[in-house]
Amino acid sequence: MPQPHWPAFEWEALRVMTGYGLMLATLGSIDSLLTSLVADNITRTQHACFLRARLRCNGRSP
């Protein structure tokens, strides 16, 4: 039976994967926000505000 071992690791590969991961996370966030805006327009409702923006939507200052 073969012995388990760690795969070869290159720091350059980690740097490239991190860049692609951040790009995908950013695009996923933008897609989610745009999808919620489309759903709001279709249903004629307003999406929920978050954190400080929520307080401003409710008429209170942070």
MODELLER restraints for C-alpha pairs under 7 A, 6 or more apart:
rsr = mdl.restraints
at = mdl.atoms
rsr.add(forms.Gaussian(group=physical.xy_distance, feature=features.Distance(at['CA:40:A'], at['CA:46:A']), mean=5.78, stdev=0.5))
rsr.add(forms.Gaussian(group=physical.xy_distance, feature=features.Distance(at['CA:40:A'], at['CA:47:A']), mean=6.33, stdev=0.5))
rsr.add(forms.Gaussian(group=physical.xy_distance, feature=features.Distance(at['CA:49:A'], at['CA:57:A']), mean=6.89, stdev=0.5))
rsr.add(forms.Gaussian(group=physical.xy_distance, feature=features.Distance(at['CA:52:A'], at['CA:62:A']), mean=6.25, stdev=0.5))
rsr.add(forms.Gaussian(group=physical.xy_distance, feature=features.Distance(at['CA:55:A'], at['CA:61:A']), mean=6.12, stdev=0.5))
rsr.add(forms.Gaussian(group=physical.xy_distance, feature=features.Distance(at['CA:55:A'], at['CA:62:A']), mean=6.29, stdev=0.5))
